[in-house]
Amino acid sequence: MRDTPLSNCERDFLLKAIGEKKRLDGRQTYDYRNIKIKFGTDYGCCFVDLGKTRVMAQVSCELVAPKDNRPNEGIMFFNIELSPMASPAFELGRQSELTVKLNRQLERCLRNSKCIDTESLCVVSGEKVWQIRVDVHMLNHDGNLMDAASIAAITALCHFRRPDIGIQGDEVTVYSPEERDPIPLSIYHMPICVSFSFFQEGTYLLVDPCEREERVMDGLLMIAMNKHREICSIQSSGGIMLLREQVLRCSKIASVKVSEITELITKALENDKKVRKEGGRCGFAESMPRERITALKMDETPVEMTDVTERASDIVQKVKAPPATVPSPVLPAPGMGQVGEGLQNAWGLEDEEDEEEEQEDVATMEEKRYKKGGTGDVVVISDSEEEEVVILNPETKDS
């Protein structure tokens, strides 16, 4: 199933709005959408919401044999999956060009930047090392998947804890979390991607483009940087020629955005650590009572409740007392009724009177027939050939 194409009217509208420095969601040119970071019940599970774009990252580990050229270093593996649940344009079981592009960019951002100490993942030199696997799943696509994926991946790596091990001779023992506390990964810095979209041959620049803005853009520039203002990777796509001043300007904007996002990640990790230490509910269990896992979730609206009692008493005093007598129901026309508090139900009054009259007529007819047939003879009421109704009168003393 392919995605719905963008009409020419929508394209012209978007380009005209961008030319007037306006965006569909009301943001400014260099504004990011709201970023929300949540953690799952297990270590290494992270959910990131970038506006309506939603990404889940899960980190796992296992003991494997090291590579021949690097026997003392662990292995980092990244995998991005674009599910049809995120967008109808994604196909299940097939690696698209976008999937390969996102995978390569994430590897350049995290693995090639040496943000993780891979030598600390070595267990036995040349025999066993830890392989850290990062699976990134796209849950909803509303643009700028790369930024959301990088934030989710680095946050999940910081949140992850690998099992502790013990070595006795040639035997390697892996301890469970109940036996020994898991050990966090050694992370030097946190590289984060910041995406810039260019329109009308580089005339206009936007940060964090949404899905509709990505459709009409001419080029994209992705800069991976840490809070120390060190560029880890940079990639340009779309075939647009950028000037040196434009790249420097984007790098300055990226340094500010990366500092803000890094601070947000640090606070989220601290809050989760505090909740787990206190033994509070977290992850899936924490979202159950608040109904945040439902599809129709809504943000809570704050309501002022300080002077409710005073306002309620004022309203009660101002209300007029109800009348002592209740007016009788008014029937504007035959067959109409009026129902209300203190009023009599007048619906069907005409029909009830008609039914009573019919019952009285039937009773009168039966009495007359009974008097005529008092000799004990059989009285036939109906002459129908299909069904005959016969009434047998009781015998009298004379007979």
Disulfide bonds with the S-S distance in Angstrom:
none
